[in-house]
């Protein structure tokens, strides 16, 4: 109970008590080293040696949790996700209202790529 009282004393009493923030302040970048970390890559591969799309959605959902919303993904399932290349997730808060928030998230692939063995 003591911790709750301490935490509630840290909460701003009104919106005007909070410092102004920009979209840049909320920018976040997360790297998923599929190309450079074989043990991690193994967790993302299917039986057919392709990337598990559901696992990528889980990662985007985790990123969205940081912004306190759920991701809305369009067209991602139509793109190939290469299992031997690192993935970069980026995101930032783009709009804040009184009862809602909007965040932009992006997934890109590039950087460290390992040639697949045949």
PEQUI-V269117 format. One record per residue. N is the residue number from 1. SS is DSSP state (~ for helix, > for strand, _ for the rest). NEAR is the number of other ideal C-beta (glycine too) atoms within 12 Angstrom. Layout:
<<N	SS	NEAR> <N	SS	NEAR>>
This chain:
<<1	_	7> <2	~	8> <3	~	9> <4	~	10> <5	~	10> <6	~	10> <7	~	10> <8	~	12> <9	~	11> <10	~	12> <11	_	13> <12	_	11> <13	_	10> <14	_	7> <15	~	13> <16	~	8> <17	~	10> <18	_	13> <19	_	9> <20	_	11> <21	_	15> <22	_	12> <23	~	20> <24	~	11> <25	~	13> <26	~	24> <27	_	22> <28	>	25> <29	>	18> <30	>	23> <31	>	24> <32	>	35> <33	_	23> <34	_	36> <35	_	27> <36	_	18> <37	_	20> <38	~	18> <39	~	11> <40	~	22> <41	~	30> <42	~	16> <43	~	19> <44	~	31> <45	>	23> <46	_	17> <47	_	7> <48	_	8> <49	_	17> <50	_	20> <51	>	33> <52	_	21> <53	~	22> <54	~	17> <55	~	24> <56	~	34> <57	~	24> <58	~	19> <59	~	32> <60	~	34> <61	~	22> <62	~	20> <63	~	35> <64	~	28> <65	~	17> <66	~	24> <67	_	29> <68	_	18> <69	_	24> <70	_	18> <71	_	27> <72	_	15> <73	_	23> <74	_	11> <75	_	9> <76	~	24> <77	~	14> <78	~	9> <79	_	16> <80	_	14> <81	_	32> <82	_	27> <83	_	33> <84	_	29> <85	>	28> <86	>	28> <87	>	37> <88	>	24> <89	>	33> <90	>	23> <91	>	32> <92	>	26> <93	>	26> <94	>	20> <95	>	16> <96	>	22> <97	_	11> <98	_	7> <99	_	8> <100	_	14> <101	>	22> <102	>	22> <103	>	29> <104	>	24> <105	>	36> <106	>	23> <107	>	34> <108	>	21> <109	>	26> <110	>	16> <111	>	18> <112	>	22> <113	>	18> <114	_	18> <115	_	11> <116	_	16> <117	_	8> <118	_	4>>
